[in-house]
């Protein structure tokens, strides 16, 4: 199958983890399911470029070269662009997409990020004799549906497409409530690299990292952003240790992996609370190092205000690490048992601390039976895409004349 993927969420040499899940899906489809892929990854520019199709001059990562990514500049109006950004993106994508379609003759167009990317692609491909599928990542459903203009554009775009992959059941539920036909929605969770994230020897790993075996270890992995609410974890850790010291127990340690604009504020909060001896900000780490910390820790902490279903929780689950998290987005869809994790409603410190105490004293869970691998996720993607193309072809054959074919290939539009 031939697929053109379009999304601003795709890596380049300067941003190697941007949209990494999308790049990983395409790689698995290419290597294991005989997909030929091409990538168009727009990069926003303000003011909008004068010439449509102008490329940003970026290079792809070597691992993505099989999909021959191009990075066109597209117009984008920050903050107040709900009425125009999908149109500006369509204008910037048009010539690049048409050229790729005529050269590559795809069976399917796939776009990730509903607005403006998905809306622009749905408009460009309407009536062009090619099935289109979309992916909702999280924020593009959680937040954008709250904007009446974006909500209407998103719903209209999905109705023009053959289907939408939702990376959690919560995202599908929100789109249904917004008016999207249920038949168009398919829930497929992201996968993880199970060659990196798996259950190891906790004591041996802790000793290798210099963590005393008698000190409980809490772990956070994520961006230091307001939506992740990392201050809540720092404050909960301090409150937990106050109770532990009153009970004559050793204080728990906290390690936070990641970086972002809140780093300075987080460091100041640790100093204000006087927990510098127990809490440490470790910076960003590669996946193998994150897996080591997950195998060393006793509880994984997440206090987000908003989520789809974060991959980091799947990674923690694969490492056998119990989770304490706020109950947002689709997190409850996987954390179905107290041995897997505990969910906290709201952002109260007391409730979060209680869940931490319960997890630290709780029973060890059995080996995980769910298949969380990218192999499983990619198989589901491939199956869904083949269903879409087969259904689309059947519909075309039942409506002769609705689409023109020349020499066995689709006739694609000219400029």
Buried (B, 14 or more C-beta within 10 A) or exposed (E): BEBBBBBBBBBBEEEEEBBBBBBBBBBBBBEEBEBBBBBBBBBBBEEBBEEBBBEBEBEBBEEBEBBEBBBBBBBBBEEEBBEBBBBBBBBBBBBBBBBBBBEBBBBBBBBBBBBBBBBBBBBBBEEBBBBBBBBBBBBBBBEBBEEEEBBBBBBEBBEBBBBBBBBBBBBBBBBBEBBBEEEBBBBBBBBBBBEBBBBBEBEEBBEEBEBEEEEBBBBBBBBBBBBBBBBBBBBBBBBBBBEBEEEEBEBBBBBBBBBBEBBEBBBEBBEEBEBEEBBBBBEEBEBEBBBBBBBBBBBBBBBBBBBBBBBBBBBBBBBBBBBBBBEBBBBBEBBEEBBBBBBBEEBEBEBBBBBBBBBBEBEEBEEBEEEBBBEBBBBBBBEBBBEBBEEBEEEBEEEEEEBEEEEEEBBBBEE
